[in-house]
Amino acid sequence: MENNGDGQDRLSFARWNGVSVNEEGGYYCRGRQYGVEKKLAVGDCYEYKKQLCGGRPNIMEIAREHKVSRKFVQKIEAEL
């Protein structure tokens, strides 16, 4: 296991912060599919396309454009 500059074990640090570590050493946070940047980009795109068409935009078009699932776009739609 690697240590950071303070000598703290990365695995312990990750777990303490709610992050899991898989067998390959990858980090992930349960329930978080994408980062905040992706969420904001999809939300901005949704709002932009909503203004253009004057109604509900095509969810599949946004999903393809941002390489996310239709359900992820629908989740963002519900939050807006």
PDB file of N, CA, C and O in Angstrom:
ATOM      1  N   MET A   1       0.832  -1.183   0.000  1.00  0.00           N
ATOM      2  CA  MET A   1       0.000   0.000   0.000  1.00  0.00           C
ATOM      3  C   MET A   1       0.874   1.243   0.000  1.00  0.00           C
ATOM      4  O   MET A   1       1.951   1.273   0.594  1.00  0.00           O
ATOM      5  N   GLU A   2       0.381   2.259  -0.679  1.00  0.00           N
ATOM      6  CA  GLU A   2       1.144   3.488  -0.780  1.00  0.00           C
ATOM      7  C   GLU A   2       0.819   4.409   0.389  1.00  0.00           C
ATOM      8  O   GLU A   2      -0.286   4.384   0.930  1.00  0.00           O
ATOM      9  N   ASN A   3       1.779   5.202   0.760  1.00  0.00           N
ATOM     10  CA  ASN A   3       1.574   6.212   1.787  1.00  0.00           C
ATOM     11  C   ASN A   3       1.672   7.579   1.142  1.00  0.00           C
ATOM     12  O   ASN A   3       2.419   7.770   0.182  1.00  0.00           O
ATOM     13  N   ASN A   4       0.906   8.541   1.679  1.00  0.00           N
ATOM     14  CA  ASN A   4       1.031   9.899   1.164  1.00  0.00           C
ATOM     15  C   ASN A   4       2.168  10.592   1.898  1.00  0.00           C
ATOM     16  O   ASN A   4       2.850   9.959   2.705  1.00  0.00           O
ATOM     17  N   GLY A   5       2.388  11.872   1.641  1.00  0.00           N
ATOM     18  CA  GLY A   5       3.485  12.609   2.238  1.00  0.00           C
ATOM     19  C   GLY A   5       3.465  12.626   3.758  1.00  0.00           C
ATOM     20  O   GLY A   5       4.523  12.724   4.379  1.00  0.00           O
ATOM     21  N   ASP A   6       2.307  12.535   4.368  1.00  0.00           N
ATOM     22  CA  ASP A   6       2.188  12.544   5.821  1.00  0.00           C
ATOM     23  C   ASP A   6       2.361  11.150   6.408  1.00  0.00           C
ATOM     24  O   ASP A   6       2.316  10.986   7.627  1.00  0.00           O
ATOM     25  N   GLY A   7       2.556  10.158   5.574  1.00  0.00           N
ATOM     26  CA  GLY A   7       2.726   8.795   6.061  1.00  0.00           C
ATOM     27  C   GLY A   7       1.410   8.093   6.358  1.00  0.00           C
ATOM     28  O   GLY A   7       1.410   6.976   6.875  1.00  0.00           O
ATOM     29  N   GLN A   8       0.291   8.729   6.042  1.00  0.00           N
ATOM     30  CA  GLN A   8      -1.010   8.112   6.318  1.00  0.00           C
ATOM     31  C   GLN A   8      -1.330   7.080   5.243  1.00  0.00           C
ATOM     32  O   GLN A   8      -1.125   7.327   4.054  1.00  0.00           O
ATOM     33  N   ASP A   9      -1.819   5.954   5.655  1.00  0.00           N
ATOM     34  CA  ASP A   9      -2.174   4.878   4.734  1.00  0.00           C
ATOM     35  C   ASP A   9      -3.313   5.335   3.825  1.00  0.00           C
ATOM     36  O   ASP A   9      -4.354   5.770   4.317  1.00  0.00           O
ATOM     37  N   ARG A  10      -3.133   5.245   2.505  1.00  0.00           N
ATOM     38  CA  ARG A  10      -4.154   5.698   1.543  1.00  0.00           C
ATOM     39  C   ARG A  10      -5.460   4.937   1.685  1.00  0.00           C
ATOM     40  O   ARG A  10      -6.538   5.521   1.570  1.00  0.00           O
ATOM     41  N   LEU A  11      -5.370   3.649   1.933  1.00  0.00           N
ATOM     42  CA  LEU A  11      -6.579   2.845   2.068  1.00  0.00           C
ATOM     43  C   LEU A  11      -7.401   3.310   3.262  1.00  0.00           C
ATOM     44  O   LEU A  11      -8.616   3.474   3.151  1.00  0.00           O
ATOM     45  N   SER A  12      -6.762   3.521   4.384  1.00  0.00           N
ATOM     46  CA  SER A  12      -7.463   4.013   5.575  1.00  0.00           C
ATOM     47  C   SER A  12      -8.051   5.393   5.324  1.00  0.00           C
ATOM     48  O   SER A  12      -9.181   5.681   5.718  1.00  0.00           O
ATOM     49  N   PHE A  13      -7.272   6.239   4.664  1.00  0.00           N
ATOM     50  CA  PHE A  13      -7.735   7.588   4.353  1.00  0.00           C
ATOM     51  C   PHE A  13      -8.964   7.542   3.451  1.00  0.00           C
ATOM     52  O   PHE A  13      -9.933   8.267   3.674  1.00  0.00           O
ATOM     53  N   ALA A  14      -8.919   6.684   2.432  1.00  0.00           N
ATOM     54  CA  ALA A  14     -10.048   6.548   1.505  1.00  0.00           C
ATOM     55  C   ALA A  14     -11.289   6.077   2.244  1.00  0.00           C
ATOM     56  O   ALA A  14     -12.364   6.655   2.083  1.00  0.00           O
ATOM     57  N   ARG A  15     -11.153   5.043   3.044  1.00  0.00           N
ATOM     58  CA  ARG A  15     -12.309   4.514   3.785  1.00  0.00           C
ATOM     59  C   ARG A  15     -12.853   5.533   4.770  1.00  0.00           C
ATOM     60  O   ARG A  15     -14.068   5.643   4.939  1.00  0.00           O
ATOM     61  N   TRP A  16     -11.979   6.273   5.416  1.00  0.00           N
ATOM     62  CA  TRP A  16     -12.403   7.286   6.375  1.00  0.00           C
ATOM     63  C   TRP A  16     -13.233   8.367   5.686  1.00  0.00           C
ATOM     64  O   TRP A  16     -14.108   8.967   6.310  1.00  0.00           O
ATOM     65  N   ASN A  17     -12.967   8.618   4.410  1.00  0.00           N
ATOM     66  CA  ASN A  17     -13.686   9.629   3.641  1.00  0.00           C
ATOM     67  C   ASN A  17     -14.850   9.061   2.845  1.00  0.00           C
ATOM     68  O   ASN A  17     -15.393   9.743   1.976  1.00  0.00           O
ATOM     69  N   GLY A  18     -15.242   7.825   3.126  1.00  0.00           N
ATOM     70  CA  GLY A  18     -16.399   7.239   2.463  1.00  0.00           C
ATOM     71  C   GLY A  18     -16.133   6.708   1.074  1.00  0.00           C
ATOM     72  O   GLY A  18     -17.069   6.464   0.313  1.00  0.00           O
ATOM     73  N   VAL A  19     -14.880   6.526   0.734  1.00  0.00           N
ATOM     74  CA  VAL A  19     -14.503   6.023  -0.584  1.00  0.00           C
ATOM     75  C   VAL A  19     -14.079   4.572  -0.439  1.00  0.00           C
ATOM     76  O   VAL A  19     -13.371   4.217   0.503  1.00  0.00           O
ATOM     77  N   SER A  20     -14.507   3.740  -1.365  1.00  0.00           N
ATOM     78  CA  SER A  20     -14.127   2.330  -1.349  1.00  0.00           C
ATOM     79  C   SER A  20     -12.964   2.107  -2.308  1.00  0.00           C
ATOM     80  O   SER A  20     -12.755   2.874  -3.248  1.00  0.00           O
ATOM     81  N   VAL A  21     -12.222   1.055  -2.052  1.00  0.00           N
ATOM     82  CA  VAL A  21     -11.098   0.693  -2.910  1.00  0.00           C
ATOM     83  C   VAL A  21     -11.341  -0.725  -3.393  1.00  0.00           C
ATOM     84  O   VAL A  21     -11.537  -1.632  -2.585  1.00  0.00           O
ATOM     85  N   ASN A  22     -11.331  -0.927  -4.722  1.00  0.00           N
ATOM     86  CA  ASN A  22     -11.573  -2.268  -5.249  1.00  0.00           C
ATOM     87  C   ASN A  22     -10.282  -3.082  -5.281  1.00  0.00           C
ATOM     88  O   ASN A  22      -9.217  -2.584  -4.915  1.00  0.00           O
ATOM     89  N   GLU A  23     -10.383  -4.322  -5.716  1.00  0.00           N
ATOM     90  CA  GLU A  23      -9.235  -5.230  -5.726  1.00  0.00           C
ATOM     91  C   GLU A  23      -8.098  -4.743  -6.615  1.00  0.00           C
ATOM     92  O   GLU A  23      -6.935  -5.061  -6.368  1.00  0.00           O
ATOM     93  N   GLU A  24      -8.427  -3.974  -7.646  1.00  0.00           N
ATOM     94  CA  GLU A  24      -7.411  -3.460  -8.563  1.00  0.00           C
ATOM     95  C   GLU A  24      -6.803  -2.148  -8.076  1.00  0.00           C
ATOM     96  O   GLU A  24      -5.952  -1.569  -8.751  1.00  0.00           O
ATOM     97  N   GLY A  25      -7.231  -1.683  -6.920  1.00  0.00           N
ATOM     98  CA  GLY A  25      -6.705  -0.433  -6.384  1.00  0.00           C
ATOM     99  C   GLY A  25      -7.425   0.802  -6.873  1.00  0.00           C
ATOM    100  O   GLY A  25      -6.977   1.920  -6.619  1.00  0.00           O
ATOM    101  N   GLY A  26      -8.539   0.620  -7.576  1.00  0.00           N
ATOM    102  CA  GLY A  26      -9.324   1.756  -8.039  1.00  0.00           C
ATOM    103  C   GLY A  26     -10.216   2.286  -6.931  1.00  0.00           C
ATOM    104  O   GLY A  26     -10.674   1.525  -6.078  1.00  0.00           O
ATOM    105  N   TYR A  27     -10.462   3.576  -6.943  1.00  0.00           N
ATOM    106  CA  TYR A  27     -11.296   4.212  -5.939  1.00  0.00           C
ATOM    107  C   TYR A  27     -12.674   4.490  -6.515  1.00  0.00           C
ATOM    108  O   TYR A  27     -12.801   4.851  -7.685  1.00  0.00           O
ATOM    109  N   TYR A  28     -13.699   4.324  -5.702  1.00  0.00           N
ATOM    110  CA  TYR A  28     -15.050   4.661  -6.126  1.00  0.00           C
ATOM    111  C   TYR A  28     -15.884   5.012  -4.910  1.00  0.00           C
ATOM    112  O   TYR A  28     -15.593   4.596  -3.788  1.00  0.00           O
ATOM    113  N   CYS A  29     -16.924   5.783  -5.159  1.00  0.00           N
ATOM    114  CA  CYS A  29     -17.829   6.195  -4.095  1.00  0.00           C
ATOM    115  C   CYS A  29     -19.215   5.685  -4.460  1.00  0.00           C
ATOM    116  O   CYS A  29     -19.783   6.081  -5.478  1.00  0.00           O
ATOM    117  N   ARG A  30     -19.747   4.817  -3.636  1.00  0.00           N
ATOM    118  CA  ARG A  30     -21.035   4.194  -3.913  1.00  0.00           C
ATOM    119  C   ARG A  30     -22.119   5.252  -4.119  1.00  0.00           C
ATOM    120  O   ARG A  30     -22.240   6.200  -3.344  1.00  0.00           O
ATOM    121  N   GLY A  31     -22.898   5.068  -5.178  1.00  0.00           N
ATOM    122  CA  GLY A  31     -23.995   5.987  -5.464  1.00  0.00           C
ATOM    123  C   GLY A  31     -23.594   7.195  -6.290  1.00  0.00           C
ATOM    124  O   GLY A  31     -24.447   8.003  -6.660  1.00  0.00           O
ATOM    125  N   ARG A  32     -22.337   7.328  -6.578  1.00  0.00           N
ATOM    126  CA  ARG A  32     -21.881   8.453  -7.391  1.00  0.00           C
ATOM    127  C   ARG A  32     -21.433   7.928  -8.736  1.00  0.00           C
ATOM    128  O   ARG A  32     -20.369   7.325  -8.875  1.00  0.00           O
ATOM    129  N   GLN A  33     -22.263   8.171  -9.705  1.00  0.00           N
ATOM    130  CA  GLN A  33     -21.979   7.657 -11.032  1.00  0.00           C
ATOM    131  C   GLN A  33     -20.986   8.556 -11.771  1.00  0.00           C
ATOM    132  O   GLN A  33     -20.083   8.068 -12.451  1.00  0.00           O
ATOM    133  N   TYR A  34     -21.156   9.846 -11.633  1.00  0.00           N
ATOM    134  CA  TYR A  34     -20.313  10.814 -12.327  1.00  0.00           C
ATOM    135  C   TYR A  34     -19.948  11.935 -11.371  1.00  0.00           C
ATOM    136  O   TYR A  34     -20.581  12.115 -10.330  1.00  0.00           O
ATOM    137  N   GLY A  35     -18.929  12.679 -11.733  1.00  0.00           N
ATOM    138  CA  GLY A  35     -18.513  13.810 -10.925  1.00  0.00           C
ATOM    139  C   GLY A  35     -19.437  15.003 -11.109  1.00  0.00           C
ATOM    140  O   GLY A  35     -20.326  15.000 -11.960  1.00  0.00           O
ATOM    141  N   VAL A  36     -19.207  16.006 -10.305  1.00  0.00           N
ATOM    142  CA  VAL A  36     -20.018  17.221 -10.344  1.00  0.00           C
ATOM    143  C   VAL A  36     -19.908  17.912 -11.699  1.00  0.00           C
ATOM    144  O   VAL A  36     -20.882  18.483 -12.189  1.00  0.00           O
ATOM    145  N   GLU A  37     -18.729  17.861 -12.301  1.00  0.00           N
ATOM    146  CA  GLU A  37     -18.537  18.519 -13.593  1.00  0.00           C
ATOM    147  C   GLU A  37     -19.475  17.954 -14.657  1.00  0.00           C
ATOM    148  O   GLU A  37     -20.066  18.704 -15.434  1.00  0.00           O
ATOM    149  N   LYS A  38     -19.608  16.625 -14.686  1.00  0.00           N
ATOM    150  CA  LYS A  38     -20.485  15.971 -15.663  1.00  0.00           C
ATOM    151  C   LYS A  38     -21.938  16.349 -15.388  1.00  0.00           C
ATOM    152  O   LYS A  38     -22.703  16.636 -16.310  1.00  0.00           O
ATOM    153  N   LYS A  39     -22.305  16.346 -14.115  1.00  0.00           N
ATOM    154  CA  LYS A  39     -23.670  16.690 -13.726  1.00  0.00           C
ATOM    155  C   LYS A  39     -24.010  18.123 -14.161  1.00  0.00           C
ATOM    156  O   LYS A  39     -25.095  18.372 -14.688  1.00  0.00           O
ATOM    157  N   LEU A  40     -23.093  19.049 -13.943  1.00  0.00           N
ATOM    158  CA  LEU A  40     -23.321  20.439 -14.343  1.00  0.00           C
ATOM    159  C   LEU A  40     -23.385  20.591 -15.857  1.00  0.00           C
ATOM    160  O   LEU A  40     -24.200  21.355 -16.373  1.00  0.00           O
ATOM    161  N   ALA A  41     -22.531  19.868 -16.566  1.00  0.00           N
ATOM    162  CA  ALA A  41     -22.532  19.939 -18.030  1.00  0.00           C
ATOM    163  C   ALA A  41     -23.852  19.435 -18.600  1.00  0.00           C
ATOM    164  O   ALA A  41     -24.406  20.043 -19.516  1.00  0.00           O
ATOM    165  N   VAL A  42     -24.356  18.332 -18.065  1.00  0.00           N
ATOM    166  CA  VAL A  42     -25.636  17.782 -18.530  1.00  0.00           C
ATOM    167  C   VAL A  42     -26.769  18.748 -18.185  1.00  0.00           C
ATOM    168  O   VAL A  42     -27.663  18.974 -19.000  1.00  0.00           O
ATOM    169  N   GLY A  43     -26.732  19.312 -16.989  1.00  0.00           N
ATOM    170  CA  GLY A  43     -27.759  20.277 -16.586  1.00  0.00           C
ATOM    171  C   GLY A  43     -27.762  21.519 -17.455  1.00  0.00           C
ATOM    172  O   GLY A  43     -28.824  22.001 -17.848  1.00  0.00           O
ATOM    173  N   ASP A  44     -26.582  22.041 -17.759  1.00  0.00           N
ATOM    174  CA  ASP A  44     -26.476  23.219 -18.630  1.00  0.00           C
ATOM    175  C   ASP A  44     -26.999  22.915 -20.027  1.00  0.00           C
ATOM    176  O   ASP A  44     -27.716  23.721 -20.620  1.00  0.00           O
ATOM    177  N   CYS A  45     -26.637  21.750 -20.548  1.00  0.00           N
ATOM    178  CA  CYS A  45     -27.093  21.339 -21.873  1.00  0.00           C
ATOM    179  C   CYS A  45     -28.613  21.203 -21.892  1.00  0.00           C
ATOM    180  O   CYS A  45     -29.272  21.647 -22.832  1.00  0.00           O
ATOM    181  N   TYR A  46     -29.158  20.589 -20.855  1.00  0.00           N
ATOM    182  CA  TYR A  46     -30.609  20.409 -20.756  1.00  0.00           C
ATOM    183  C   TYR A  46     -31.312  21.769 -20.795  1.00  0.00           C
ATOM    184  O   TYR A  46     -32.263  21.966 -21.552  1.00  0.00           O
ATOM    185  N   GLU A  47     -30.833  22.699 -19.973  1.00  0.00           N
ATOM    186  CA  GLU A  47     -31.457  24.025 -19.919  1.00  0.00           C
ATOM    187  C   GLU A  47     -31.326  24.759 -21.253  1.00  0.00           C
ATOM    188  O   GLU A  47     -32.269  25.418 -21.691  1.00  0.00           O
ATOM    189  N   TYR A  48     -30.169  24.650 -21.898  1.00  0.00           N
ATOM    190  CA  TYR A  48     -29.947  25.296 -23.188  1.00  0.00           C
ATOM    191  C   TYR A  48     -30.910  24.747 -24.240  1.00  0.00           C
ATOM    192  O   TYR A  48     -31.557  25.513 -24.955  1.00  0.00           O
ATOM    193  N   LYS A  49     -31.003  23.437 -24.331  1.00  0.00           N
ATOM    194  CA  LYS A  49     -31.883  22.816 -25.329  1.00  0.00           C
ATOM    195  C   LYS A  49     -33.354  23.076 -25.008  1.00  0.00           C
ATOM    196  O   LYS A  49     -34.183  23.173 -25.914  1.00  0.00           O
ATOM    197  N   LYS A  50     -33.671  23.187 -23.736  1.00  0.00           N
ATOM    198  CA  LYS A  50     -35.045  23.509 -23.332  1.00  0.00           C
ATOM    199  C   LYS A  50     -35.416  24.913 -23.825  1.00  0.00           C
ATOM    200  O   LYS A  50     -36.536  25.133 -24.287  1.00  0.00           O
ATOM    201  N   GLN A  51     -34.483  25.855 -23.726  1.00  0.00           N
ATOM    202  CA  GLN A  51     -34.715  27.212 -24.221  1.00  0.00           C
ATOM    203  C   GLN A  51     -34.866  27.227 -25.745  1.00  0.00           C
ATOM    204  O   GLN A  51     -35.708  27.944 -26.287  1.00  0.00           O
ATOM    205  N   LEU A  52     -34.039  26.425 -26.428  1.00  0.00           N
ATOM    206  CA  LEU A  52     -34.086  26.384 -27.893  1.00  0.00           C
ATOM    207  C   LEU A  52     -35.414  25.862 -28.418  1.00  0.00           C
ATOM    208  O   LEU A  52     -35.993  26.432 -29.343  1.00  0.00           O
ATOM    209  N   CYS A  53     -35.889  24.783 -27.826  1.00  0.00           N
ATOM    210  CA  CYS A  53     -37.103  24.157 -28.363  1.00  0.00           C
ATOM    211  C   CYS A  53     -38.373  24.656 -27.685  1.00  0.00           C
ATOM    212  O   CYS A  53     -39.474  24.369 -28.155  1.00  0.00           O
ATOM    213  N   GLY A  54     -38.240  25.391 -26.600  1.00  0.00           N
ATOM    214  CA  GLY A  54     -39.410  25.932 -25.930  1.00  0.00           C
ATOM    215  C   GLY A  54     -40.206  24.902 -25.152  1.00  0.00           C
ATOM    216  O   GLY A  54     -41.368  25.138 -24.820  1.00  0.00           O
ATOM    217  N   GLY A  55     -39.609  23.787 -24.862  1.00  0.00           N
ATOM    218  CA  GLY A  55     -40.274  22.723 -24.108  1.00  0.00           C
ATOM    219  C   GLY A  55     -39.263  21.702 -23.642  1.00  0.00           C
ATOM    220  O   GLY A  55     -38.075  21.998 -23.512  1.00  0.00           O
ATOM    221  N   ARG A  56     -39.739  20.508 -23.394  1.00  0.00           N
ATOM    222  CA  ARG A  56     -38.855  19.444 -22.920  1.00  0.00           C
ATOM    223  C   ARG A  56     -37.931  18.989 -24.051  1.00  0.00           C
ATOM    224  O   ARG A  56     -38.407  18.618 -25.124  1.00  0.00           O
ATOM    225  N   PRO A  57     -36.619  19.014 -23.822  1.00  0.00           N
ATOM    226  CA  PRO A  57     -35.681  18.588 -24.865  1.00  0.00           C
ATOM    227  C   PRO A  57     -35.636  17.071 -25.011  1.00  0.00           C
ATOM    228  O   PRO A  57     -36.151  16.338 -24.166  1.00  0.00           O
ATOM    229  N   ASN A  58     -35.022  16.617 -26.078  1.00  0.00           N
ATOM    230  CA  ASN A  58     -34.867  15.190 -26.344  1.00  0.00           C
ATOM    231  C   ASN A  58     -33.812  14.616 -25.394  1.00  0.00           C
ATOM    232  O   ASN A  58     -32.628  14.937 -25.499  1.00  0.00           O
ATOM    233  N   ILE A  59     -34.251  13.774 -24.476  1.00  0.00           N
ATOM    234  CA  ILE A  59     -33.383  13.199 -23.450  1.00  0.00           C
ATOM    235  C   ILE A  59     -32.288  12.330 -24.068  1.00  0.00           C
ATOM    236  O   ILE A  59     -31.135  12.388 -23.642  1.00  0.00           O
ATOM    237  N   MET A  60     -32.643  11.531 -25.062  1.00  0.00           N
ATOM    238  CA  MET A  60     -31.662  10.644 -25.692  1.00  0.00           C
ATOM    239  C   MET A  60     -30.567  11.437 -26.409  1.00  0.00           C
ATOM    240  O   MET A  60     -29.407  11.025 -26.422  1.00  0.00           O
ATOM    241  N   GLU A  61     -30.929  12.550 -26.992  1.00  0.00           N
ATOM    242  CA  GLU A  61     -29.946  13.399 -27.670  1.00  0.00           C
ATOM    243  C   GLU A  61     -28.913  13.926 -26.667  1.00  0.00           C
ATOM    244  O   GLU A  61     -27.713  13.919 -26.943  1.00  0.00           O
ATOM    245  N   ILE A  62     -29.380  14.375 -25.522  1.00  0.00           N
ATOM    246  CA  ILE A  62     -28.481  14.868 -24.475  1.00  0.00           C
ATOM    247  C   ILE A  62     -27.613  13.731 -23.946  1.00  0.00           C
ATOM    248  O   ILE A  62     -26.415  13.908 -23.725  1.00  0.00           O
ATOM    249  N   ALA A  63     -28.219  12.569 -23.744  1.00  0.00           N
ATOM    250  CA  ALA A  63     -27.480  11.405 -23.240  1.00  0.00           C
ATOM    251  C   ALA A  63     -26.361  11.012 -24.203  1.00  0.00           C
ATOM    252  O   ALA A  63     -25.238  10.746 -23.775  1.00  0.00           O
ATOM    253  N   ARG A  64     -26.661  10.976 -25.491  1.00  0.00           N
ATOM    254  CA  ARG A  64     -25.641  10.630 -26.488  1.00  0.00           C
ATOM    255  C   ARG A  64     -24.533  11.680 -26.529  1.00  0.00           C
ATOM    256  O   ARG A  64     -23.349  11.349 -26.593  1.00  0.00           O
ATOM    257  N   GLU A  65     -24.930  12.933 -26.492  1.00  0.00           N
ATOM    258  CA  GLU A  65     -23.966  14.033 -26.569  1.00  0.00           C
ATOM    259  C   GLU A  65     -22.970  14.000 -25.402  1.00  0.00           C
ATOM    260  O   GLU A  65     -21.788  14.300 -25.576  1.00  0.00           O
ATOM    261  N   HIS A  66     -23.455  13.636 -24.227  1.00  0.00           N
ATOM    262  CA  HIS A  66     -22.598  13.647 -23.033  1.00  0.00           C
ATOM    263  C   HIS A  66     -22.129  12.259 -22.608  1.00  0.00           C
ATOM    264  O   HIS A  66     -21.454  12.105 -21.590  1.00  0.00           O
ATOM    265  N   LYS A  67     -22.495  11.252 -23.400  1.00  0.00           N
ATOM    266  CA  LYS A  67     -22.077   9.870 -23.144  1.00  0.00           C
ATOM    267  C   LYS A  67     -22.470   9.399 -21.748  1.00  0.00           C
ATOM    268  O   LYS A  67     -21.658   8.867 -20.991  1.00  0.00           O
ATOM    269  N   VAL A  68     -23.747   9.617 -21.436  1.00  0.00           N
ATOM    270  CA  VAL A  68     -24.322   9.155 -20.173  1.00  0.00           C
ATOM    271  C   VAL A  68     -25.597   8.391 -20.488  1.00  0.00           C
ATOM    272  O   VAL A  68     -26.040   8.357 -21.636  1.00  0.00           O
ATOM    273  N   SER A  69     -26.179   7.788 -19.483  1.00  0.00           N
ATOM    274  CA  SER A  69     -27.417   7.040 -19.697  1.00  0.00           C
ATOM    275  C   SER A  69     -28.623   7.984 -19.736  1.00  0.00           C
ATOM    276  O   SER A  69     -28.579   9.111 -19.244  1.00  0.00           O
ATOM    277  N   ARG A  70     -29.687   7.482 -20.333  1.00  0.00           N
ATOM    278  CA  ARG A  70     -30.954   8.218 -20.366  1.00  0.00           C
ATOM    279  C   ARG A  70     -31.435   8.470 -18.941  1.00  0.00           C
ATOM    280  O   ARG A  70     -31.948   9.546 -18.634  1.00  0.00           O
ATOM    281  N   LYS A  71     -31.270   7.480 -18.076  1.00  0.00           N
ATOM    282  CA  LYS A  71     -31.710   7.614 -16.684  1.00  0.00           C
ATOM    283  C   LYS A  71     -30.939   8.705 -15.951  1.00  0.00           C
ATOM    284  O   LYS A  71     -31.501   9.403 -15.107  1.00  0.00           O
ATOM    285  N   PHE A  72     -29.658   8.856 -16.271  1.00  0.00           N
ATOM    286  CA  PHE A  72     -28.870   9.915 -15.639  1.00  0.00           C
ATOM    287  C   PHE A  72     -29.411  11.282 -16.040  1.00  0.00           C
ATOM    288  O   PHE A  72     -29.528  12.171 -15.197  1.00  0.00           O
ATOM    289  N   VAL A  73     -29.739  11.459 -17.311  1.00  0.00           N
ATOM    290  CA  VAL A  73     -30.302  12.733 -17.776  1.00  0.00           C
ATOM    291  C   VAL A  73     -31.655  12.972 -17.113  1.00  0.00           C
ATOM    292  O   VAL A  73     -31.961  14.098 -16.720  1.00  0.00           O
ATOM    293  N   GLN A  74     -32.458  11.932 -16.986  1.00  0.00           N
ATOM    294  CA  GLN A  74     -33.756  12.074 -16.327  1.00  0.00           C
ATOM    295  C   GLN A  74     -33.591  12.459 -14.859  1.00  0.00           C
ATOM    296  O   GLN A  74     -34.388  13.228 -14.321  1.00  0.00           O
ATOM    297  N   LYS A  75     -32.572  11.931 -14.222  1.00  0.00           N
ATOM    298  CA  LYS A  75     -32.293  12.282 -12.831  1.00  0.00           C
ATOM    299  C   LYS A  75     -31.955  13.767 -12.724  1.00  0.00           C
ATOM    300  O   LYS A  75     -32.437  14.455 -11.824  1.00  0.00           O
ATOM    301  N   ILE A  76     -31.128  14.258 -13.642  1.00  0.00           N
ATOM    302  CA  ILE A  76     -30.771  15.678 -13.658  1.00  0.00           C
ATOM    303  C   ILE A  76     -32.009  16.518 -13.941  1.00  0.00           C
ATOM    304  O   ILE A  76     -32.212  17.562 -13.321  1.00  0.00           O
ATOM    305  N   GLU A  77     -32.828  16.065 -14.869  1.00  0.00           N
ATOM    306  CA  GLU A  77     -34.069  16.762 -15.215  1.00  0.00           C
ATOM    307  C   GLU A  77     -34.951  16.924 -13.981  1.00  0.00           C
ATOM    308  O   GLU A  77     -35.521  17.993 -13.761  1.00  0.00           O
ATOM    309  N   ALA A  78     -35.065  15.880 -13.183  1.00  0.00           N
ATOM    310  CA  ALA A  78     -35.901  15.922 -11.979  1.00  0.00           C
ATOM    311  C   ALA A  78     -35.338  16.886 -10.932  1.00  0.00           C
ATOM    312  O   ALA A  78     -36.087  17.467 -10.148  1.00  0.00           O
ATOM    313  N   GLU A  79     -34.025  17.048 -10.928  1.00  0.00           N
ATOM    314  CA  GLU A  79     -33.388  17.931  -9.955  1.00  0.00           C
ATOM    315  C   GLU A  79     -33.474  19.403 -10.345  1.00  0.00           C
ATOM    316  O   GLU A  79     -33.342  20.282  -9.493  1.00  0.00           O
ATOM    317  N   LEU A  80     -33.695  19.672 -11.634  1.00  0.00           N
ATOM    318  CA  LEU A  80     -33.745  21.072 -12.095  1.00  0.00           C
ATOM    319  C   LEU A  80     -35.057  21.740 -11.765  1.00  0.00           C
ATOM    320  O   LEU A  80     -35.250  22.912 -12.087  1.00  0.00           O
TER     321      LEU A  80
END
